[in-house]
Amino acid sequence: MGFYSDQFHQLNGELYPKEYLTRQLIQARHFMEVHFADNMSLAGFAREACLSKFHFIRLFKTYYGYTPHQHLISVRIREARKLLSANQPVATVCAQCGFESIPSFTALFKRSTGLTPAAFREQAQKSNNR
């Protein structure tokens, strides 16, 4: 069984008896992870799940314990860490990960990792050179 299949059975059994809602949320989460860099609104992700925006947010938080926006930011930060570790410029990483501005990217990245993107890239390069 795959990750999403296992996740489906766990969430379906534990949280919500309506199987179709579980499938829709897993599909929307997967869609978010694939299209994290696209300029899509939360309403767009909710449409992918065939749910209203507010119902989508409420169900997503119930199922996963965090909001869709928090998930999207964590996916973007995870990808940014990979790109920065590969010595990509901060501006390039910002654009490739779907952030709208370098200051907002820097603030979110620092809040998540404790380092600015430039400091993280520098630290990663030192680790790679050892």
N, C-alpha and C positions, 0 to 999 in steps of 0.2 A: 504494500500500500504506500501511496505517496504522502507527502507532507499535508497537502490540502485535503486529502481523503481522511487522514487521521484527525486533522483539525475539525473537519466537518462532523465526524462522529462524536468527538469530544464535546464540541459546542452544542450540537443538536441534543445530545443526551442530557447535558447538565443544565442548559440555560433556557432553551426555548423549544417547545414541542412542534412548532411549525417548520417542517423541513425546508419548504421553499424559501422562507426568510433566511435561514442559515445558509443555504446555497447562494442566495443573492448577495449576502454580506461577504461571504468568502470570495465570490467572483469580483465584487467591487474592491475588496482589499488587494486582491491579486492585480487587478487593473491599476490600482494606485501605485503598486510597486513596479509595474512595467512602465507606466506613463508619468512617473513622478516629475520629470523635467518639463512636461507639457504645461502650457499656460491654461490649465483647467480649473474651473471654480469647484467649490464643494457641491454646488448644484449639479455640475456635470458628473461628478462621481456618484451622486445620489441617483441621477438618471440611469447610470450604468447598472445600478442595483434595482432599478424600477421602483423606487421609493421617493416619497417627498423628501425634501432636504432635511426638515426637522425630524421626521420619523427615522431617516437614515442616521442622523447624528445620535439620536436617542438609542436606537438599536445597536449601533456600532459600539457605543460606550458601554452598553449592557453586556455585549458579547465579549469585548476585548479589554475593557477596563480603562480605555483612554479614547479620546475623540478622534475622528478621522483626520482633523487638522494636525493633531499631535503625531499621529502615525505618519502622515505625509512629511512632516518636518523631520522626524527621525529617519525616514528612508532617505531623504535628501542629505542629511548630515552624514549618514553612513556612506553614501556614495561620495560625498565631498572628501571624507577621510581617505578613501581609496585613491581618489585623484590627486589629493595633496601629497600623499605618500609616494606617488609616482612623479613628484616634483612638477606638477602642473602649476601654472601661474594662478594666483587667487582670483583674478578677474575671469579667467577662463572657467575655473571650477564653479564660480558663482553662476555664470551663464549656463553651463552644462547641467547644473543641478536644479535649475528652475527658479532660482532666487531672483527677485526683481532688482535688487540693488546691493552693492557691496557692503554698505553700512548695516543693512538688515541681516545680510548673510553673516557678517562678522559678529554681530551681537548674538544671533542665534547659535552660531558655532561656538562662541566663547561660553555661552550659558550651558551648552551641552557638554563640552569637553574641558572647559577650564582654561583653554588657550585660544589665542586668536588664530585664524587660518594660517597666517604667515609663520607664527611661532610653531604651530603644529607641523607645518611643512619642513621647517628648519630642524625640528626635533626628529622627525621621521628620516630626514636625510642623514643626520648624525648616526641614527640607529642602523641605517642601511650601509653606511660606510665602515662600520665596525667589523 
